[in-house]
Amino acid sequence: MVKKGRKPTTGRKTTKLDIFEDPIKLKGRVLTLMRADFKKSPMYAAAKKSSFLGQAMYQCPLCMVMVYTGASDKNYEKLKLEHPKLQRGKESKMFNLDHIEPIVPYDRATKDMSLDELAPRVYCHEDNMQYICKECHKIKSAHESGLRKEERKKKKEKK
Ligand SMILES: [Zn+2]
């Protein structure tokens, strides 16, 4: 039976208790928790604030795109006169917080790192954080997965 009008609260529901059999799955869950908890930290807030322009506007420090995240049509129209390229959208849909130096280094894999190693990389200093637009985040992520692929290739060749 399909329940209507109710969304699951989390997409990562564990139906099987596979965390007992698979320590990598357990690590993945803890890592997800740490990432969520980091969002409540002062470091996260500070990084977000550095992209905040005031009046519900954020600017991506990489591509300089400006987004009005407020609900007021009137304010948006007014701000658009000053900033003709101003876009509009929900903050959570338009921006991502990014670890400049990624949590998992390019030449490592999550499965080969301990939680002791991962924790301080999640809870990093605000200097390592940037609040960037989704487009820039996508580009950076694609670039990073390219680097990871190269590293894996290098390792294979060494063997
Ligand atoms: Zn951007």
Boltz pocket constraint, residues with backbone or C-beta under 6 A from the ligand:
constraints:
  - pocket:
      binder: B
      contacts: [[A, 60], [A, 61], [A, 62], [A, 63], [A, 64], [A, 65], [A, 132], [A, 133], [A, 134], [A, 135], [A, 136], [A, 137]]
      max_distance: 6.0
